[in-house]
Structures are given as C-alpha cells and as structure tokens.
C-alpha cells in the first residue's frame, strides 16, 4: 500500500478502499441507508468523533470512518475496508534464495 499510494494525496488525510463494492452508509451503522459504493480507490478521511464508533460484525470489530469521495459524496465506511498508507508496513528481499525481512514499521 505505502509504495503504491498516489503521491498527490496526503497520507495523513487520505486512505485507500481495499475491496470491491464497498458501501458508503448514511450513518455509522451497517443497517443504515446506503448512499453509494466504491471499489479500490482513494477517499478523504474527514476528521470528526465518529471514527471512534465501532461495530462488531461476524466476530470482527472495526471503527466507522467519515469519508468524502473524490467526487464529493460524503458518508461512512466500515474500517475493515479502509487502509492508511501509514499503517503497518514491511519490506522483504530475497537473498541467496531466502526471503528476509529488511524492515517493519508500525505506523507514523
């Protein structure tokens, strides 16, 4: 994610949608009205307290994030489908036929 994130977007303000047909909700709840959908794209993260609200679905808990699409649609996306380019990242290189981790970063 980090190495392929478009440099024209501030990595502290934008995130990537990491799945296809991800719903944009009107409210930070999975049972709220769906106002749009996105697949594998970049969105702006809006700063507000809703990102502290979480929901557990199928035993997994993620926060909801307020987002704005590049075309201006506003709504909420379940955190399972978003990744920051500043999230955990690592690098591996193959040396003498063996893969070795050269670094691991736990965010900025």
Backbone as XML, in Angstrom:
<?xml version="1.0"?>
<chain id="A" units="angstrom">
  <residue number="1" name="UNK">
    <atom name="N" x="0.820" y="-1.184" z="0.000"/>
    <atom name="CA" x="0.000" y="0.000" z="0.000"/>
    <atom name="C" x="0.870" y="1.257" z="0.000"/>
  </residue>
  <residue number="2" name="UNK">
    <atom name="N" x="1.840" y="1.315" z="0.896"/>
    <atom name="CA" x="2.662" y="2.511" z="1.058"/>
    <atom name="C" x="3.389" y="2.869" z="-0.237"/>
  </residue>
  <residue number="3" name="UNK">
    <atom name="N" x="3.991" y="1.889" z="-0.872"/>
    <atom name="CA" x="4.806" y="2.172" z="-2.057"/>
    <atom name="C" x="3.968" y="2.502" z="-3.291"/>
  </residue>
  <residue number="4" name="UNK">
    <atom name="N" x="2.683" y="2.159" z="-3.296"/>
    <atom name="CA" x="1.850" y="2.403" z="-4.463"/>
    <atom name="C" x="0.800" y="3.489" z="-4.241"/>
  </residue>
  <residue number="5" name="UNK">
    <atom name="N" x="0.778" y="4.080" z="-3.050"/>
    <atom name="CA" x="-0.205" y="5.119" z="-2.763"/>
    <atom name="C" x="0.155" y="6.364" z="-3.577"/>
  </residue>
  <residue number="6" name="UNK">
    <atom name="N" x="-0.839" y="6.967" z="-4.267"/>
    <atom name="CA" x="-0.540" y="8.135" z="-5.111"/>
    <atom name="C" x="0.053" y="9.288" z="-4.301"/>
  </residue>
  <residue number="7" name="UNK">
    <atom name="N" x="1.181" y="9.787" z="-4.725"/>
    <atom name="CA" x="1.871" y="10.859" z="-4.023"/>
    <atom name="C" x="1.118" y="12.176" z="-3.996"/>
  </residue>
  <residue number="8" name="UNK">
    <atom name="N" x="0.098" y="12.310" z="-4.840"/>
    <atom name="CA" x="-0.665" y="13.559" z="-4.877"/>
    <atom name="C" x="-1.650" y="13.678" z="-3.712"/>
  </residue>
  <residue number="9" name="UNK">
    <atom name="N" x="-1.805" y="12.609" z="-2.905"/>
    <atom name="CA" x="-2.711" y="12.620" z="-1.759"/>
    <atom name="C" x="-1.913" y="12.550" z="-0.461"/>
  </residue>
  <residue number="10" name="UNK">
    <atom name="N" x="-2.231" y="13.423" z="0.467"/>
    <atom name="CA" x="-1.570" y="13.444" z="1.769"/>
    <atom name="C" x="-1.902" y="12.159" z="2.530"/>
  </residue>
  <residue number="11" name="UNK">
    <atom name="N" x="-0.895" y="11.385" z="2.863"/>
    <atom name="CA" x="-1.099" y="10.089" z="3.521"/>
    <atom name="C" x="-1.715" y="10.214" z="4.913"/>
  </residue>
  <residue number="12" name="UNK">
    <atom name="N" x="-1.694" y="11.414" z="5.496"/>
    <atom name="CA" x="-2.312" y="11.624" z="6.800"/>
    <atom name="C" x="-3.792" y="11.969" z="6.676"/>
  </residue>
  <residue number="13" name="UNK">
    <atom name="N" x="-4.241" y="12.324" z="5.470"/>
    <atom name="CA" x="-5.627" y="12.746" z="5.269"/>
    <atom name="C" x="-6.442" y="11.812" z="4.382"/>
  </residue>
  <residue number="14" name="UNK">
    <atom name="N" x="-5.788" y="10.906" z="3.693"/>
    <atom name="CA" x="-6.478" y="10.025" z="2.754"/>
    <atom name="C" x="-6.205" y="8.562" z="3.094"/>
  </residue>
  <residue number="15" name="UNK">
    <atom name="N" x="-7.106" y="7.704" z="2.640"/>
    <atom name="CA" x="-6.948" y="6.261" z="2.831"/>
    <atom name="C" x="-7.410" y="5.561" z="1.559"/>
  </residue>
  <residue number="16" name="UNK">
    <atom name="N" x="-7.090" y="4.295" z="1.460"/>
    <atom name="CA" x="-7.481" y="3.508" z="0.298"/>
    <atom name="C" x="-8.613" y="2.555" z="0.656"/>
  </residue>
  <residue number="17" name="UNK">
    <atom name="N" x="-9.582" y="2.457" z="-0.226"/>
    <atom name="CA" x="-10.642" y="1.450" z="-0.119"/>
    <atom name="C" x="-10.035" y="0.175" z="-0.689"/>
  </residue>
  <residue number="18" name="UNK">
    <atom name="N" x="-10.011" y="-0.898" z="0.113"/>
    <atom name="CA" x="-9.239" y="-2.089" z="-0.268"/>
    <atom name="C" x="-10.095" y="-3.285" z="-0.674"/>
  </residue>
  <residue number="19" name="UNK">
    <atom name="N" x="-11.301" y="-3.025" z="-1.126"/>
    <atom name="CA" x="-12.166" y="-4.108" z="-1.581"/>
    <atom name="C" x="-13.065" y="-3.562" z="-2.681"/>
  </residue>
  <residue number="20" name="UNK">
    <atom name="N" x="-13.796" y="-4.451" z="-3.340"/>
    <atom name="CA" x="-14.727" y="-4.000" z="-4.369"/>
    <atom name="C" x="-16.129" y="-3.887" z="-3.780"/>
  </residue>
  <residue number="21" name="UNK">
    <atom name="N" x="-16.900" y="-2.989" z="-4.353"/>
    <atom name="CA" x="-18.299" y="-2.777" z="-3.972"/>
    <atom name="C" x="-18.478" y="-2.504" z="-2.478"/>
  </residue>
  <residue number="22" name="UNK">
    <atom name="N" x="-17.656" y="-1.620" z="-1.933"/>
    <atom name="CA" x="-17.747" y="-1.237" z="-0.525"/>
    <atom name="C" x="-18.830" y="-0.175" z="-0.394"/>
  </residue>
  <residue number="23" name="UNK">
    <atom name="N" x="-19.754" y="-0.407" z="0.519"/>
    <atom name="CA" x="-20.880" y="0.504" z="0.702"/>
    <atom name="C" x="-20.485" y="1.757" z="1.470"/>
  </residue>
  <residue number="24" name="UNK">
    <atom name="N" x="-21.035" y="2.880" z="1.009"/>
    <atom name="CA" x="-20.954" y="4.133" z="1.755"/>
    <atom name="C" x="-22.303" y="4.284" z="2.437"/>
  </residue>
  <residue number="25" name="UNK">
    <atom name="N" x="-22.297" y="4.401" z="3.753"/>
    <atom name="CA" x="-23.536" y="4.469" z="4.527"/>
    <atom name="C" x="-23.868" y="5.904" z="4.922"/>
  </residue>
  <residue number="26" name="UNK">
    <atom name="N" x="-25.166" y="6.164" z="5.113"/>
    <atom name="CA" x="-25.643" y="7.481" z="5.535"/>
    <atom name="C" x="-25.316" y="7.738" z="7.001"/>
  </residue>
  <residue number="27" name="UNK">
    <atom name="N" x="-25.217" y="6.685" z="7.791"/>
    <atom name="CA" x="-24.900" y="6.770" z="9.215"/>
    <atom name="C" x="-23.877" y="5.690" z="9.548"/>
  </residue>
  <residue number="28" name="UNK">
    <atom name="N" x="-23.164" y="5.823" z="10.663"/>
    <atom name="CA" x="-22.136" y="4.833" z="11.014"/>
    <atom name="C" x="-22.724" y="3.552" z="11.620"/>
  </residue>
  <residue number="29" name="UNK">
    <atom name="N" x="-23.543" y="2.877" z="10.810"/>
    <atom name="CA" x="-24.170" y="1.606" z="11.203"/>
    <atom name="C" x="-24.382" y="0.776" z="9.942"/>
  </residue>
  <residue number="30" name="UNK">
    <atom name="N" x="-24.166" y="-0.520" z="10.046"/>
    <atom name="CA" x="-24.316" y="-1.376" z="8.867"/>
    <atom name="C" x="-25.759" y="-1.478" z="8.388"/>
  </residue>
  <residue number="31" name="UNK">
    <atom name="N" x="-26.720" y="-1.155" z="9.255"/>
    <atom name="CA" x="-28.122" y="-1.227" z="8.834"/>
    <atom name="C" x="-28.678" y="0.124" z="8.358"/>
  </residue>
  <residue number="32" name="UNK">
    <atom name="N" x="-27.796" y="1.115" z="8.178"/>
    <atom name="CA" x="-28.251" y="2.423" z="7.702"/>
    <atom name="C" x="-28.344" y="2.425" z="6.175"/>
  </residue>
  <residue number="33" name="UNK">
    <atom name="N" x="-28.983" y="3.457" z="5.651"/>
    <atom name="CA" x="-29.169" y="3.607" z="4.208"/>
    <atom name="C" x="-27.816" y="3.660" z="3.503"/>
  </residue>
  <residue number="34" name="UNK">
    <atom name="N" x="-27.716" y="2.991" z="2.363"/>
    <atom name="CA" x="-26.504" y="3.015" z="1.545"/>
    <atom name="C" x="-26.635" y="4.152" z="0.541"/>
  </residue>
  <residue number="35" name="UNK">
    <atom name="N" x="-25.659" y="5.067" z="0.550"/>
    <atom name="CA" x="-25.722" y="6.247" z="-0.318"/>
    <atom name="C" x="-24.755" y="6.162" z="-1.499"/>
  </residue>
  <residue number="36" name="UNK">
    <atom name="N" x="-23.995" y="5.103" z="-1.576"/>
    <atom name="CA" x="-23.065" y="4.935" z="-2.677"/>
    <atom name="C" x="-22.183" y="3.728" z="-2.460"/>
  </residue>
  <residue number="37" name="UNK">
    <atom name="N" x="-21.266" y="3.528" z="-3.390"/>
    <atom name="CA" x="-20.343" y="2.413" z="-3.281"/>
    <atom name="C" x="-19.036" y="2.729" z="-3.983"/>
  </residue>
  <residue number="38" name="UNK">
    <atom name="N" x="-17.986" y="2.059" z="-3.544"/>
    <atom name="CA" x="-16.657" y="2.297" z="-4.094"/>
    <atom name="C" x="-15.898" y="0.989" z="-4.232"/>
  </residue>
  <residue number="39" name="UNK">
    <atom name="N" x="-14.953" y="0.963" z="-5.152"/>
    <atom name="CA" x="-14.065" y="-0.182" z="-5.321"/>
    <atom name="C" x="-12.640" y="0.315" z="-5.526"/>
  </residue>
  <residue number="40" name="UNK">
    <atom name="N" x="-11.741" y="-0.146" z="-4.682"/>
    <atom name="CA" x="-10.307" y="0.085" z="-4.860"/>
    <atom name="C" x="-9.974" y="1.521" z="-5.296"/>
  </residue>
  <residue number="41" name="UNK">
    <atom name="N" x="-10.220" y="2.451" z="-4.425"/>
    <atom name="CA" x="-9.966" y="3.851" z="-4.738"/>
    <atom name="C" x="-9.481" y="4.589" z="-3.501"/>
  </residue>
  <residue number="42" name="UNK">
    <atom name="N" x="-9.207" y="5.856" z="-3.647"/>
    <atom name="CA" x="-8.747" y="6.699" z="-2.551"/>
    <atom name="C" x="-9.906" y="7.561" z="-2.064"/>
  </residue>
  <residue number="43" name="UNK">
    <atom name="N" x="-10.004" y="7.755" z="-0.740"/>
    <atom name="CA" x="-11.019" y="8.632" z="-0.148"/>
    <atom name="C" x="-10.353" y="9.558" z="0.860"/>
  </residue>
  <residue number="44" name="UNK">
    <atom name="N" x="-10.990" y="10.703" z="1.072"/>
    <atom name="CA" x="-10.515" y="11.644" z="2.091"/>
    <atom name="C" x="-11.155" y="11.277" z="3.414"/>
  </residue>
  <residue number="45" name="UNK">
    <atom name="N" x="-10.352" y="11.201" z="4.446"/>
    <atom name="CA" x="-10.861" y="10.933" z="5.791"/>
    <atom name="C" x="-11.251" y="12.258" z="6.422"/>
  </residue>
  <residue number="46" name="UNK">
    <atom name="N" x="-12.510" y="12.372" z="6.807"/>
    <atom name="CA" x="-12.973" y="13.582" z="7.469"/>
    <atom name="C" x="-12.704" y="13.437" z="8.955"/>
  </residue>
  <residue number="47" name="UNK">
    <atom name="N" x="-12.319" y="14.523" z="9.575"/>
    <atom name="CA" x="-11.973" y="14.470" z="11.000"/>
    <atom name="C" x="-13.206" y="14.792" z="11.833"/>
  </residue>
  <residue number="48" name="UNK">
    <atom name="N" x="-13.723" y="13.801" z="12.507"/>
    <atom name="CA" x="-14.803" y="14.013" z="13.463"/>
    <atom name="C" x="-14.848" y="12.832" z="14.416"/>
  </residue>
  <residue number="49" name="UNK">
    <atom name="N" x="-15.579" y="12.928" z="15.496"/>
    <atom name="CA" x="-15.568" y="11.879" z="16.526"/>
    <atom name="C" x="-16.138" y="10.530" z="16.096"/>
  </residue>
  <residue number="50" name="UNK">
    <atom name="N" x="-16.827" y="10.452" z="14.958"/>
    <atom name="CA" x="-17.447" y="9.187" z="14.590"/>
    <atom name="C" x="-16.428" y="8.075" z="14.394"/>
  </residue>
  <residue number="51" name="UNK">
    <atom name="N" x="-15.194" y="8.421" z="14.082"/>
    <atom name="CA" x="-14.193" y="7.377" z="13.857"/>
    <atom name="C" x="-13.881" y="6.587" z="15.130"/>
  </residue>
  <residue number="52" name="UNK">
    <atom name="N" x="-14.422" y="7.028" z="16.257"/>
    <atom name="CA" x="-14.235" y="6.261" z="17.488"/>
    <atom name="C" x="-15.376" y="5.271" z="17.700"/>
  </residue>
  <residue number="53" name="UNK">
    <atom name="N" x="-16.424" y="5.360" z="16.874"/>
    <atom name="CA" x="-17.549" y="4.434" z="16.991"/>
    <atom name="C" x="-17.193" y="3.140" z="16.275"/>
  </residue>
  <residue number="54" name="UNK">
    <atom name="N" x="-17.432" y="2.019" z="16.931"/>
    <atom name="CA" x="-17.114" y="0.739" z="16.296"/>
    <atom name="C" x="-18.350" y="-0.136" z="16.261"/>
  </residue>
  <residue number="55" name="UNK">
    <atom name="N" x="-18.248" y="-1.182" z="15.480"/>
    <atom name="CA" x="-19.333" y="-2.145" z="15.341"/>
    <atom name="C" x="-18.704" y="-3.525" z="15.186"/>
  </residue>
  <residue number="56" name="UNK">
    <atom name="N" x="-19.324" y="-4.514" z="15.780"/>
    <atom name="CA" x="-18.845" y="-5.890" z="15.648"/>
    <atom name="C" x="-19.774" y="-6.640" z="14.704"/>
  </residue>
  <residue number="57" name="UNK">
    <atom name="N" x="-19.183" y="-7.217" z="13.671"/>
    <atom name="CA" x="-19.920" y="-7.993" z="12.682"/>
    <atom name="C" x="-19.167" y="-9.287" z="12.446"/>
  </residue>
  <residue number="58" name="UNK">
    <atom name="N" x="-19.865" y="-10.406" z="12.570"/>
    <atom name="CA" x="-19.240" y="-11.718" z="12.374"/>
    <atom name="C" x="-17.986" y="-11.893" z="13.233"/>
  </residue>
  <residue number="59" name="UNK">
    <atom name="N" x="-18.017" y="-11.381" z="14.462"/>
    <atom name="CA" x="-16.909" y="-11.535" z="15.391"/>
    <atom name="C" x="-15.749" y="-10.585" z="15.174"/>
  </residue>
  <residue number="60" name="UNK">
    <atom name="N" x="-15.849" y="-9.685" z="14.202"/>
    <atom name="CA" x="-14.792" y="-8.715" z="13.926"/>
    <atom name="C" x="-15.269" y="-7.318" z="14.304"/>
  </residue>
  <residue number="61" name="UNK">
    <atom name="N" x="-14.420" y="-6.559" z="14.988"/>
    <atom name="CA" x="-14.763" y="-5.187" z="15.370"/>
    <atom name="C" x="-13.883" y="-4.192" z="14.635"/>
  </residue>
  <residue number="62" name="UNK">
    <atom name="N" x="-14.527" y="-3.225" z="14.011"/>
    <atom name="CA" x="-13.823" y="-2.154" z="13.316"/>
    <atom name="C" x="-14.539" y="-0.839" z="13.578"/>
  </residue>
  <residue number="63" name="UNK">
    <atom name="N" x="-13.791" y="0.239" z="13.464"/>
    <atom name="CA" x="-14.380" y="1.566" z="13.608"/>
    <atom name="C" x="-15.040" y="1.990" z="12.299"/>
  </residue>
  <residue number="64" name="UNK">
    <atom name="N" x="-15.971" y="2.925" z="12.409"/>
    <atom name="CA" x="-16.559" y="3.573" z="11.246"/>
    <atom name="C" x="-15.793" y="4.863" z="10.989"/>
  </residue>
  <residue number="65" name="UNK">
    <atom name="N" x="-15.590" y="5.197" z="9.735"/>
    <atom name="CA" x="-14.886" y="6.418" z="9.371"/>
    <atom name="C" x="-15.767" y="7.296" z="8.496"/>
  </residue>
  <residue number="66" name="UNK">
    <atom name="N" x="-15.748" y="8.585" z="8.783"/>
    <atom name="CA" x="-16.424" y="9.553" z="7.930"/>
    <atom name="C" x="-15.500" y="9.830" z="6.762"/>
  </residue>
  <residue number="67" name="UNK">
    <atom name="N" x="-16.034" y="9.685" z="5.549"/>
    <atom name="CA" x="-15.201" y="9.872" z="4.369"/>
    <atom name="C" x="-15.873" y="10.827" z="3.388"/>
  </residue>
  <residue number="68" name="UNK">
    <atom name="N" x="-15.063" y="11.289" z="2.462"/>
    <atom name="CA" x="-15.567" y="12.047" z="1.312"/>
    <atom name="C" x="-14.885" y="11.454" z="0.087"/>
  </residue>
  <residue number="69" name="UNK">
    <atom name="N" x="-15.684" y="11.095" z="-0.899"/>
    <atom name="CA" x="-15.105" y="10.529" z="-2.115"/>
    <atom name="C" x="-14.451" y="11.640" z="-2.928"/>
  </residue>
  <residue number="70" name="UNK">
    <atom name="N" x="-13.697" y="11.255" z="-3.925"/>
    <atom name="CA" x="-13.033" y="12.237" z="-4.784"/>
    <atom name="C" x="-14.033" y="13.023" z="-5.616"/>
  </residue>
  <residue number="71" name="UNK">
    <atom name="N" x="-15.282" y="12.528" z="-5.713"/>
    <atom name="CA" x="-16.336" y="13.249" z="-6.431"/>
    <atom name="C" x="-17.238" y="14.031" z="-5.482"/>
  </residue>
  <residue number="72" name="UNK">
    <atom name="N" x="-16.949" y="13.982" z="-4.166"/>
    <atom name="CA" x="-17.678" y="14.803" z="-3.210"/>
    <atom name="C" x="-18.750" y="14.125" z="-2.377"/>
  </residue>
  <residue number="73" name="UNK">
    <atom name="N" x="-19.032" y="12.852" z="-2.613"/>
    <atom name="CA" x="-20.027" y="12.141" z="-1.807"/>
    <atom name="C" x="-19.495" y="11.956" z="-0.393"/>
  </residue>
  <residue number="74" name="UNK">
    <atom name="N" x="-20.318" y="12.275" z="0.601"/>
    <atom name="CA" x="-19.929" y="12.098" z="1.999"/>
    <atom name="C" x="-20.720" y="10.956" z="2.612"/>
  </residue>
  <residue number="75" name="UNK">
    <atom name="N" x="-20.103" y="10.252" z="3.545"/>
    <atom name="CA" x="-20.771" y="9.160" z="4.228"/>
    <atom name="C" x="-19.812" y="8.448" z="5.153"/>
  </residue>
  <residue number="76" name="UNK">
    <atom name="N" x="-20.141" y="7.206" z="5.453"/>
    <atom name="CA" x="-19.378" y="6.415" z="6.417"/>
    <atom name="C" x="-18.993" y="5.083" z="5.798"/>
  </residue>
  <residue number="77" name="UNK">
    <atom name="N" x="-17.759" y="4.676" z="6.046"/>
    <atom name="CA" x="-17.276" y="3.365" z="5.582"/>
    <atom name="C" x="-16.753" y="2.599" z="6.786"/>
  </residue>
  <residue number="78" name="UNK">
    <atom name="N" x="-17.095" y="1.326" z="6.820"/>
    <atom name="CA" x="-16.637" y="0.426" z="7.875"/>
    <atom name="C" x="-15.129" y="0.234" z="7.728"/>
  </residue>
  <residue number="79" name="UNK">
    <atom name="N" x="-14.398" y="0.400" z="8.812"/>
    <atom name="CA" x="-12.946" y="0.384" z="8.799"/>
    <atom name="C" x="-12.294" y="-0.871" z="8.248"/>
  </residue>
  <residue number="80" name="UNK">
    <atom name="N" x="-13.009" y="-1.965" z="8.207"/>
    <atom name="CA" x="-12.465" y="-3.204" z="7.644"/>
    <atom name="C" x="-12.037" y="-3.004" z="6.188"/>
  </residue>
  <residue number="81" name="UNK">
    <atom name="N" x="-12.663" y="-2.045" z="5.518"/>
    <atom name="CA" x="-12.432" y="-1.854" z="4.091"/>
    <atom name="C" x="-11.552" y="-0.653" z="3.759"/>
  </residue>
  <residue number="82" name="UNK">
    <atom name="N" x="-10.923" y="-0.072" z="4.777"/>
    <atom name="CA" x="-10.031" y="1.070" z="4.570"/>
    <atom name="C" x="-8.642" y="0.759" z="5.098"/>
  </residue>
  <residue number="83" name="UNK">
    <atom name="N" x="-7.625" y="1.268" z="4.420"/>
    <atom name="CA" x="-6.257" y="1.157" z="4.915"/>
    <atom name="C" x="-5.536" y="2.473" z="4.681"/>
  </residue>
  <residue number="84" name="UNK">
    <atom name="N" x="-4.813" y="2.873" z="5.695"/>
    <atom name="CA" x="-3.958" y="4.048" z="5.581"/>
    <atom name="C" x="-2.630" y="3.618" z="4.980"/>
  </residue>
  <residue number="85" name="UNK">
    <atom name="N" x="-2.052" y="4.454" z="4.128"/>
    <atom name="CA" x="-0.717" y="4.118" z="3.624"/>
    <atom name="C" x="0.329" y="4.169" z="4.734"/>
  </residue>
  <residue number="86" name="UNK">
    <atom name="N" x="-0.047" y="4.716" z="5.884"/>
    <atom name="CA" x="0.880" y="4.805" z="7.013"/>
    <atom name="C" x="0.663" y="3.684" z="8.019"/>
  </residue>
  <residue number="87" name="UNK">
    <atom name="N" x="-0.158" y="2.719" z="7.670"/>
    <atom name="CA" x="-0.427" y="1.575" z="8.529"/>
    <atom name="C" x="0.830" y="0.705" z="8.622"/>
  </residue>
  <residue number="88" name="UNK">
    <atom name="N" x="0.729" y="-0.433" z="9.279"/>
    <atom name="CA" x="1.856" y="-1.355" z="9.350"/>
    <atom name="C" x="2.399" y="-1.618" z="7.953"/>
  </residue>
  <residue number="89" name="UNK">
    <atom name="N" x="3.717" y="-1.628" z="7.832"/>
    <atom name="CA" x="4.328" y="-1.953" z="6.548"/>
    <atom name="C" x="5.693" y="-2.597" z="6.767"/>
  </residue>
  <residue number="90" name="UNK">
    <atom name="N" x="6.069" y="-3.366" z="5.764"/>
    <atom name="CA" x="7.320" y="-4.105" z="5.863"/>
    <atom name="C" x="7.947" y="-4.228" z="4.482"/>
  </residue>
  <residue number="91" name="UNK">
    <atom name="N" x="9.185" y="-4.627" z="4.465"/>
    <atom name="CA" x="9.880" y="-4.868" z="3.203"/>
    <atom name="C" x="10.628" y="-6.177" z="3.314"/>
  </residue>
  <residue number="92" name="UNK">
    <atom name="N" x="10.530" y="-6.970" z="2.253"/>
    <atom name="CA" x="11.251" y="-8.237" z="2.162"/>
    <atom name="C" x="12.134" y="-8.219" z="0.923"/>
  </residue>
  <residue number="93" name="UNK">
    <atom name="N" x="13.292" y="-8.829" z="1.028"/>
    <atom name="CA" x="14.139" y="-9.045" z="-0.140"/>
    <atom name="C" x="14.584" y="-10.508" z="-0.140"/>
  </residue>
  <residue number="94" name="UNK">
    <atom name="N" x="14.787" y="-11.010" z="-1.336"/>
    <atom name="CA" x="15.235" y="-12.392" z="-1.471"/>
    <atom name="C" x="16.748" y="-12.387" z="-1.655"/>
  </residue>
  <residue number="95" name="UNK">
    <atom name="N" x="17.439" y="-13.071" z="-0.722"/>
    <atom name="CA" x="18.899" y="-13.128" z="-0.776"/>
    <atom name="C" x="19.327" y="-14.580" z="-0.630"/>
  </residue>
  <residue number="96" name="UNK">
    <atom name="N" x="20.093" y="-15.047" z="-1.577"/>
    <atom name="CA" x="20.558" y="-16.437" z="-1.591"/>
    <atom name="C" x="19.391" y="-17.414" z="-1.505"/>
  </residue>
  <residue number="97" name="UNK">
    <atom name="N" x="18.316" y="-17.100" z="-2.208"/>
    <atom name="CA" x="17.156" y="-17.997" z="-2.271"/>
    <atom name="C" x="16.255" y="-17.963" z="-1.042"/>
  </residue>
  <residue number="98" name="UNK">
    <atom name="N" x="16.525" y="-17.059" z="-0.098"/>
    <atom name="CA" x="15.728" y="-16.976" z="1.130"/>
    <atom name="C" x="15.166" y="-15.561" z="1.276"/>
  </residue>
  <residue number="99" name="UNK">
    <atom name="N" x="13.868" y="-15.486" z="1.575"/>
    <atom name="CA" x="13.251" y="-14.181" z="1.812"/>
    <atom name="C" x="13.603" y="-13.694" z="3.209"/>
  </residue>
  <residue number="100" name="UNK">
    <atom name="N" x="14.034" y="-12.434" z="3.298"/>
    <atom name="CA" x="14.391" y="-11.838" z="4.586"/>
    <atom name="C" x="13.662" y="-10.503" z="4.743"/>
  </residue>
  <residue number="101" name="UNK">
    <atom name="N" x="13.166" y="-10.281" z="5.966"/>
    <atom name="CA" x="12.542" y="-9.011" z="6.269"/>
    <atom name="C" x="13.651" y="-7.988" z="6.514"/>
  </residue>
  <residue number="102" name="UNK">
    <atom name="N" x="13.551" y="-6.836" z="5.815"/>
    <atom name="CA" x="14.589" y="-5.816" z="5.987"/>
    <atom name="C" x="14.132" y="-4.680" z="6.898"/>
  </residue>
  <residue number="103" name="UNK">
    <atom name="N" x="12.809" y="-4.473" z="6.997"/>
    <atom name="CA" x="12.303" y="-3.518" z="7.975"/>
    <atom name="C" x="10.823" y="-3.775" z="8.247"/>
  </residue>
  <residue number="104" name="UNK">
    <atom name="N" x="10.375" y="-3.282" z="9.395"/>
    <atom name="CA" x="8.980" y="-3.343" z="9.807"/>
    <atom name="C" x="8.660" y="-2.026" z="10.499"/>
  </residue>
  <residue number="105" name="UNK">
    <atom name="N" x="7.646" y="-1.336" z="10.013"/>
    <atom name="CA" x="7.224" y="-0.052" z="10.581"/>
    <atom name="C" x="5.795" y="-0.193" z="11.066"/>
  </residue>
  <residue number="106" name="UNK">
    <atom name="N" x="5.529" y="0.232" z="12.287"/>
    <atom name="CA" x="4.190" y="0.107" z="12.876"/>
    <atom name="C" x="3.421" y="1.421" z="12.804"/>
  </residue>
  <residue number="107" name="UNK">
    <atom name="N" x="3.491" y="2.135" z="11.699"/>
    <atom name="CA" x="2.766" y="3.387" z="11.524"/>
    <atom name="C" x="3.639" y="4.587" z="11.804"/>
  </residue>
  <residue number="108" name="UNK">
    <atom name="N" x="3.108" y="5.760" z="11.452"/>
    <atom name="CA" x="3.853" y="7.015" z="11.644"/>
    <atom name="C" x="3.217" y="7.833" z="12.736"/>
  </residue>
</chain>
